[in-house]
């Protein structure tokens, strides 16, 4: 599914969440502590764990492991 999305214009900027979730709450256990500063590293780690490169594109070896070598060729042409 990710390869399909990348082939159709999905960019790393599209992998974001609403600012409502990244701001610091005014009260509670996490009052004043924002999530936003942790998101870039979390996204980088997610890409790595999924077998994608830094742009969120599945790596050829990841696709090959799934039997999708022909998709890797399509992404290389992009």
Phi and psi in degrees as a GROMACS rama.xvg file:
@    title "Ramachandran Plot"
@    xaxis  label "Phi"
@    yaxis  label "Psi"
@TYPE xy
-64.341  -42.0367  UNK-2
-60.9689  -41.3823  UNK-3
-59.7625  -47.1844  UNK-4
-62.7513  -42.2696  UNK-5
-63.4338  -43.5015  UNK-6
-61.4889  -25.2065  UNK-7
-103.938  21.338  UNK-8
101.627  7.0713  UNK-9
-67.9264  132.401  UNK-10
-119.557  160.577  UNK-11
-56.4073  -29.9429  UNK-12
-63.0731  -22.0814  UNK-13
-78.0293  -13.5545  UNK-14
-91.327  68.9459  UNK-15
-136.425  169.383  UNK-16
-122.028  166.642  UNK-17
-61.068  140.669  UNK-18
-57.6831  -21.6787  UNK-19
-58.7016  -31.3647  UNK-20
-89.6382  -12.8889  UNK-21
-102.624  -12.3577  UNK-22
-76.352  165.972  UNK-23
-83.902  130.941  UNK-24
-69.7058  154.012  UNK-25
-83.1995  -19.6849  UNK-26
-144.874  170.788  UNK-27
94.3517  -174.641  UNK-28
-62.2728  -28.9809  UNK-29
-106.112  24.018  UNK-30
-56.1287  128.586  UNK-31
80.4729  0.36872  UNK-32
-109.339  116.272  UNK-33
-94.2998  146.883  UNK-34
-83.6226  -23.9117  UNK-35
-54.5876  -36.9266  UNK-36
-67.464  -20.2197  UNK-37
-94.0702  -14.6371  UNK-38
-63.2621  -44.0504  UNK-39
-58.3428  -42.3294  UNK-40
-68.8832  -38.9539  UNK-41
-63.8528  -40.3436  UNK-42
-67.3445  -40.944  UNK-43
-60.5585  -44.078  UNK-44
-65.151  -40.0357  UNK-45
-61.99  -47.1037  UNK-46
-57.2383  -44.786  UNK-47
-61.6745  -47.4127  UNK-48
-65.1461  -30.5735  UNK-49
-79.9584  -12.9883  UNK-50
85.1505  30.5604  UNK-51
-108.471  159.897  UNK-52
-82.6311  -174.419  UNK-53
-67.4015  -14.3303  UNK-54
-95.745  0.901489  UNK-55
86.2281  12.3292  UNK-56
-90.7352  130.388  UNK-57
-57.6119  134.514  UNK-58
-72.2395  150.739  UNK-59
-55.7948  -39.1019  UNK-60
-68.0905  -30.7134  UNK-61
-67.4177  -45.7462  UNK-62
-65.2259  -39.0699  UNK-63
-62.826  -39.7683  UNK-64
-63.5466  -23.8988  UNK-65
-95.9659  3.6911  UNK-66
76.038  26.3922  UNK-67
-116.435  43.2568  UNK-68
-57.452  -36.8246  UNK-69
-64.9243  -28.5398  UNK-70
-70.8787  -37.4336  UNK-71
-59.8765  -38.1968  UNK-72
-64.0663  -40.8832  UNK-73
-63.2164  -41.751  UNK-74
-69.8424  -32.2169  UNK-75
-66.605  -31.9098  UNK-76
-76.3013  -18.1371  UNK-77
